Amino acid sequence: MSDILVTVASFDEPYKAHIARMRLESEGIKCFLGGENFVATYWLLSRVEGGIKLKVKEPDSKASIEILARKETSSDTQLPSELGEYDLICPKCRSENIEYERYSWKMAIISILLFRLPLTWLKEEYKCLDCGHIWK
């Protein structure tokens, strides 16, 4: 069994490198990231060093490249908005025309007039733009 390590990919950003590492590990391929601390410390020189290198054993290199090249198409990796799981619907009229109000702008205007300082109060409500229904 060969213990020679091969670089199968390199990354400029640590989060992309960790995602790739986790994809390989989920397929049972042992791997590690090289140069991560250098890039985190001297990020201006990361291109000189070659970025963060994802390394695997030589026999696993071909399979690793195929796994990293494969697009994720399973429903596990889709965004919630693509799945329609977290779409907001008005409980009164079932409309999707929703607005999120985080701050009370009326109170901010009143505080400007009284104190000459804009103070905002958290409101955090949803408002249906079709029927006017407000809920939290």
Secondary structure, DSSP 8 states (H G I E B T S, - for coil): ----EEEEEEESSHHHHHHHHHHHHHTT--EEEESHHHHHH-GGGHHHHTSEEEEEEGGGHHHHHHHHHS---SGGGS-HHHHTSS----TTT----EEEEEE-HHHHHHHHHHHSS----EEEEEEETTT--EE-
